[in-house]
Amino acid sequence: MRGFNEIIDHRGAGFIGSAVARASVLKGVDQILVLDKLTYAGNLASLRPAADSPNFSFLQADICDADAVAGAFADFQPDVVMHLAAESHVDRSIDGPAAFIETNVVGTFVMLRAALDHWRRLDRDRARDFRFMHISTDEVFGALGAEGLFREDTPYAPTSPYSASKAGSDHLVRAWRHTYGLPTIVTNCSNNYGPYHFPEKLIPLTIINAIEEKPLPVYGRGENVRDWLYVEDHASALMCVARDGQIGESYNVGGRNEWRNIDVVEAICDLMDEFRPRQAGPHRDLIAFVADRPGHDLRYAIDASKIERELGWRPAERFETGLRKTVRWYLDNPDWWQAIRSGTYRGERLGVIAEKAEAVA
């Protein structure tokens, strides 16, 4: 199988991008350029398992910097672009939506413009094989009731600044396909979890707080439901789409693992009781219910039957096995997350501006 020159942009040192980079290097076929601004969520330590490979290179740059992006295309000459650029935390988007519009919308525009210019310069064979992959989220579809699944043709109904910015970027990608002919593919994934996950998200925050015997915050009563996807399964899905996905199509990527937030937190507590028992009592005693996030969608769930049927991809991990691996990884790799806790993020509550404004009103 022919290898690709592949750009993994902006979040290549982040959670999903670094998983793709590590998996690609392990496979040993593709040449990879990771382009990342190295914001608070970008961590070069997440790329360390890939960094010594001759197939791997790294460029620190901002996808909103048109000259830097154009230079990366000109120098690296990619066959595939995996556009993972996203300010991705809903709570942060409530406190500071401007960064989400800048990165997720303006940055996508810059990437599309550079990709189109690059694609138009390719010879016929390379132009035929080129693809621009835009990795998005199930949150663009809004919220589900107690039943039903998000399909590729589900109407968009974003409800947070984050999901609205991602919906906007999805629409831009499809517009560049329709208007200019750029070979694009869109993927929408469910909630990812696994090793190297920045500790502001539910699962890593719960694990690390449990390790430190701090309160384990749960929004509302923990009734919100998410479909969980192990990050290495997501990486394998993206590589599958890069090779076999059809231009102009969308693919939903999900784990078929729906869990309530409270059940996730309790499962982590039970694993911590097994791996590192607490003298003061079970870890469930640390659970603390807190005021719900403003506009918190009740349920997300992905119908992944299209990618399973057409491309033959399926997740390898059940949530129980993936969560066990994840808890074990955080226990075994304190240096990775302690460096984050001592720096830009210490586990504080985010996304409370709207809540405070409502209280004042």
C-alpha positions in Angstrom: 0.0 0.0 0.0 1.3 3.4 -1.0 2.2 5.7 1.9 0.8 9.3 2.3 2.4 12.6 3.1 0.0 13.6 5.8 -0.5 16.9 7.7 -2.2 16.6 11.1 -2.9 20.2 11.9 -3.1 22.4 15.0 -4.2 19.7 17.5 -1.5 17.3 16.4 0.0 17.6 19.8 -3.4 17.4 21.4 -5.5 14.4 22.3 -6.9 13.0 19.1 -4.2 14.3 16.8 -1.4 12.8 18.9 -3.2 9.5 18.9 -3.3 9.6 15.1 0.4 10.5 15.0 1.4 7.7 17.3 -0.7 5.1 15.4 0.6 6.3 12.0 4.2 6.1 13.1 3.6 2.6 14.5 2.2 1.6 11.2 5.4 2.9 9.6 4.0 3.8 6.1 3.1 7.5 6.1 5.2 10.6 6.4 3.6 12.8 8.9 3.9 16.5 9.6 2.2 17.6 12.8 1.3 21.3 12.8 0.4 22.7 16.2 0.3 26.1 17.9 1.0 24.5 21.3 -1.8 26.2 23.2 -2.7 25.1 26.7 -4.0 21.7 25.4 -1.0 21.0 23.1 1.6 18.8 24.7 4.7 17.7 23.0 5.0 14.9 25.6 2.0 13.3 24.0 4.0 12.9 20.8 7.1 11.5 22.4 6.4 7.9 21.4 6.4 9.1 17.7 9.1 11.8 17.8 12.1 9.6 17.1 10.6 8.1 13.9 12.2 9.3 10.6 8.6 9.5 9.3 7.6 12.2 11.8 8.2 15.9 11.7 6.7 18.8 13.7 6.0 22.5 13.0 4.9 24.9 15.6 2.5 27.3 13.9 -1.0 28.8 14.1 -3.6 27.7 11.6 -4.8 31.3 11.5 -1.4 32.4 10.2 -2.0 32.1 6.4 1.7 32.5 5.6 2.8 29.7 7.9 0.0 27.4 6.7 0.9 28.1 3.0 4.5 27.4 3.8 3.7 24.1 5.4 1.8 23.0 2.3 4.5 24.1 0.0 7.3 22.5 1.9 5.6 19.2 2.9 3.4 18.6 -0.2 0.7 16.6 1.6 -1.5 14.0 0.0 -3.9 14.0 3.0 -4.8 16.8 5.5 -6.4 15.8 8.8 -7.9 19.0 10.1 -8.4 18.5 13.8 -8.1 22.2 14.7 -10.6 23.0 17.4 -10.9 24.8 20.7 -12.9 21.9 22.0 -14.1 22.4 25.6 -17.8 23.5 26.0 -17.2 25.2 29.3 -14.3 27.2 27.9 -16.5 28.3 25.0 -19.0 29.7 27.5 -16.4 31.8 29.3 -14.5 32.9 26.1 -16.3 32.3 22.8 -14.0 34.5 20.7 -11.2 32.0 20.7 -13.6 29.4 19.4 -14.7 31.5 16.5 -11.1 32.5 15.6 -9.7 28.9 15.7 -12.7 26.8 14.6 -14.1 29.1 11.9 -11.4 31.5 10.8 -8.7 28.8 11.1 -10.8 26.4 9.0 -11.1 29.1 6.3 -7.3 29.6 6.3 -6.8 25.8 6.0 -9.3 25.4 3.2 -7.8 28.3 1.2 -4.3 26.9 1.5 -5.5 23.3 0.7 -7.4 24.5 -2.4 -4.3 26.4 -3.7 -2.2 23.3 -3.1 -4.6 20.9 -4.7 -4.9 23.1 -7.8 -1.1 22.9 -8.3 -0.9 19.1 -8.1 -0.5 16.9 -11.2 -3.5 14.9 -12.2 -2.7 11.7 -10.4 -1.9 13.4 -7.1 -4.9 15.7 -7.4 -7.2 12.7 -7.8 -5.9 11.1 -4.6 -5.7 14.2 -2.5 -8.2 14.6 0.3 -9.0 17.2 3.0 -10.4 15.5 6.1 -12.3 17.7 8.5 -12.7 16.1 12.0 -15.8 17.4 13.8 -18.1 16.5 16.6 -21.6 15.0 17.3 -22.4 18.2 19.3 -23.2 20.0 16.0 -26.5 17.9 15.9 -27.8 19.3 19.2 -29.4 17.1 21.8 -31.3 13.8 21.5 -34.3 12.6 23.5 -34.3 9.3 25.3 -34.3 7.4 22.0 -32.8 7.8 18.6 -29.3 8.3 17.1 -27.4 11.0 15.2 -27.1 10.0 11.6 -25.1 11.7 8.8 -28.2 13.3 7.6 -29.4 14.6 11.0 -30.1 18.3 10.8 -27.7 20.6 12.6 -28.9 22.2 15.8 -25.8 23.4 17.8 -26.6 24.8 21.3 -23.2 26.0 22.7 -20.6 28.5 21.3 -18.3 25.5 20.8 -20.8 23.4 18.8 -21.9 26.4 16.8 -18.3 27.2 15.8 -17.8 23.6 14.8 -21.1 23.6 12.8 -19.9 26.7 11.0 -16.6 25.0 10.1 -18.4 21.9 8.9 -20.5 24.1 6.6 -17.4 25.8 5.2 -15.8 22.5 4.4 -18.8 21.4 2.5 -19.1 24.7 0.7 -15.5 24.4 -0.5 -16.3 21.0 -1.9 -19.5 22.2 -3.6 -18.2 25.5 -4.9 -14.5 24.9 -5.7 -14.4 21.1 -6.0 -11.9 20.6 -3.2 -11.9 16.9 -2.3 -13.2 16.9 1.2 -14.6 14.4 3.8 -16.2 15.3 7.1 -16.3 13.0 10.1 -18.3 13.6 13.3 -17.3 11.7 16.4 -18.8 11.0 19.8 -17.0 11.7 23.1 -13.4 10.5 23.0 -11.5 9.2 26.1 -8.3 7.5 26.7 -4.6 8.2 27.5 -3.1 11.7 27.1 -6.5 13.4 27.5 -6.2 17.0 28.8 -7.5 16.9 32.4 -10.4 19.4 32.1 -12.6 16.8 30.5 -14.9 14.5 32.6 -12.9 11.3 32.6 -9.4 12.5 33.1 -10.5 15.1 35.6 -12.3 12.5 37.6 -9.4 10.1 37.5 -6.8 12.7 38.6 -9.1 14.1 41.3 -9.6 10.6 42.6 -5.9 9.9 42.6 -5.4 13.1 44.6 -8.5 12.3 46.8 -10.2 15.6 45.8 -14.0 16.0 45.2 -15.3 14.5 42.0 -17.6 17.1 40.5 -20.7 15.9 38.6 -23.0 18.4 36.9 -26.6 18.4 38.0 -27.6 14.8 39.0 -25.3 13.2 36.4 -28.2 12.2 34.1 -26.6 13.5 30.9 -25.7 10.6 28.5 -22.8 10.4 26.2 -21.6 7.8 23.6 -17.9 7.1 24.5 -15.3 6.3 21.9 -11.8 5.1 22.9 -9.3 7.5 21.3 -7.2 4.8 19.6 -10.4 3.5 18.0 -11.0 6.9 16.7 -7.5 7.2 15.3 -7.9 3.9 13.5 -11.2 5.2 12.0 -9.6 8.3 10.7 -6.8 6.4 9.1 -9.4 4.1 7.5 -11.3 7.1 6.1 -8.1 8.7 4.8 -7.4 5.6 2.7 -10.9 4.3 1.8 -13.4 7.1 2.5 -15.4 8.5 -0.5 -14.8 12.2 -1.4 -17.8 14.4 -0.5 -19.1 11.9 2.1 -19.6 12.3 5.8 -19.0 9.5 8.3 -20.2 9.3 11.9 -17.7 7.7 14.2 -19.0 6.3 17.5 -18.3 3.7 20.1 -21.8 2.3 20.7 -21.1 2.9 24.4 -23.9 5.1 25.9 -23.3 5.9 29.6 -24.8 8.4 32.0 -22.2 10.8 33.5 -22.9 9.6 37.0 -22.3 6.0 35.9 -19.0 6.9 34.3 -17.8 8.6 37.5 -18.9 5.7 39.6 -17.2 3.2 37.3 -14.0 5.2 37.7 -14.4 5.2 41.5 -14.8 1.4 41.4 -11.6 0.9 39.3 -9.7 3.2 41.7 -11.0 1.1 44.7 -9.5 -1.9 42.9 -6.2 -0.3 41.8 -5.5 2.0 44.7 -7.9 1.6 47.7 -8.5 4.7 49.8 -7.9 4.3 53.6 -10.8 6.8 54.3 -13.3 4.7 52.4 -14.6 4.1 48.8 -13.9 6.7 46.2 -17.6 7.1 45.6 -17.6 9.1 48.8 -15.8 11.9 46.9 -18.6 12.4 44.4 -19.9 16.0 44.7 -22.9 17.2 42.7 -22.5 20.8 41.4 -24.7 23.3 39.5 -25.3 22.1 36.0 -23.5 23.6 33.0 -25.7 26.3 31.2 -27.5 24.7 28.3 -26.2 21.2 29.0 -27.5 18.9 26.3 -29.1 15.8 27.7 -28.0 13.0 25.4 -25.7 12.4 22.4 -25.5 9.1 20.6 -23.9 8.2 17.2 -25.2 5.9 14.6 -21.9 4.5 13.2 -23.4 2.0 10.8 -22.3 3.8 7.7 -18.6 3.7 8.4 -19.0 0.1 9.7 -20.9 -1.0 6.6 -19.0 0.9 3.9 -15.4 0.9 5.2 -15.4 -2.1 7.5 -14.3 -0.1 10.6 -15.5 -1.1 14.1 -14.3 0.0 17.6 -12.1 -2.5 19.2 -12.8 -1.4 22.8 -15.9 -1.7 24.9 -16.2 1.1 27.4 -15.4 -1.2 30.3 -12.1 -2.3 28.8 -11.1 1.1 27.5 -11.9 2.8 30.8 -9.8 0.2 32.7 -6.8 1.0 30.3 -7.4 4.7 30.8 -7.4 4.6 34.6 -4.4 2.4 34.6 -2.5 4.8 32.3 -3.1 7.9 34.5 -2.0 5.9 37.5 1.2 4.8 35.7 2.0 8.2 34.1 1.8 10.9 36.8 4.6 12.9 35.2 2.5 13.6 32.2 -0.5 15.1 34.0 1.3 16.6 37.0 3.1 18.9 34.6 -0.2 20.2 33.4 -1.7 20.5 36.9 1.3 22.6 38.0 1.0 24.9 35.0 -1.9 26.2 33.0 -4.7 24.1 34.4 -5.3 23.0 37.9 -8.7 21.4 37.7 -10.7 24.6 38.4 -14.4 24.8 37.4 -14.9 26.5 33.9 -18.0 27.8 32.2 -19.6 29.6 35.1 -19.9 33.1 33.5 -23.4 32.4 32.2 -24.4 30.9 35.5 -23.2 33.9 37.4 -25.0 36.3 35.0 -28.2 34.4 35.5 -27.8 34.6 39.3 -27.3 38.3 39.1 -30.4 38.8 36.9 
